[in-house]
Amino acid sequence: MLMYLLFVIPPFLLGLYAQWKVKSSFAAMSEVPARMSGATAARKMLDASGLQSVAIEQVPGELSDHYDPRAKVLRLSPDVYNGHSMASLGVACHEAGHAFQDAQGYAPLVVRNMAVPAANFGSGIGAAMLFAGAIFSYPPLMWIGVIGFSAVVFFQLVNLPVEFDASSRAREHLVSAGLITAQEEQYVAKVLNAAALTYVAATLQSIMTLAYYLFILLGRRD
């Protein structure tokens, strides 16, 4: 139990801090006004790169914003879609950055999308197979579980450059297109940097969980 706490609790706490940081940063930067809504900024960013075919839709939820590569649609939460703030512009244009990546065949995004099915399988089945293998003292089943969960770690690792690149594209375009001033870029950066911390925390959580699984398995072998 102590080893579980040592492996899992620190990244878990970092994840909680990251979630708080995102919400608090978004709330603070939502008070800094912008000249247009998030949806308008994203539309301008897409159109400037010839992506007029990429639609923008409003979806329910809080920070439920995402780009759907299959439907070629940007889906923005109400606060981002309608908000006239630096927070709204940052999040909306970050998602537009993913549309840029998709259109350009950005390699890490392609790899990430290919890894999604394996990661979904590994996150649910991996732990279950490891647990079942431990109960029945059957190491081969435990190894299969570890291999399955490794797909989750791989997904999180390849997701980091995808997310960082989308944020970089958003910040660069907002300034270069004159949607915000160079001085205002710092406000957008606060939101996007906070979001980046959540990706780092998720990656660390998956790595430490896998390390704990390996610790159990190798310990049983010894």
Secondary structure, DSSP 8 states (H G I E B T S, - for coil): -HHHHHHHHHHHHHHHHHHHHHHHHHHHHTTSB-SS-HHHHHHHHHHHTT-TTSEEEE-SSSS--EEETTTTEEEE-HHHHH--BHHHHHHHHHHHHHHHHHHHT-HHHHHHHHHHHHHHHIIIIIHHHHHHHHHTT-HHHHHHHHHHHHHHHHHHHHHHHHHHHHHHHHHHHHHHTTSS-TTTHHHHHHHHHHHHHHHHHHHHHHHHHHHHHHHHHHHHH-
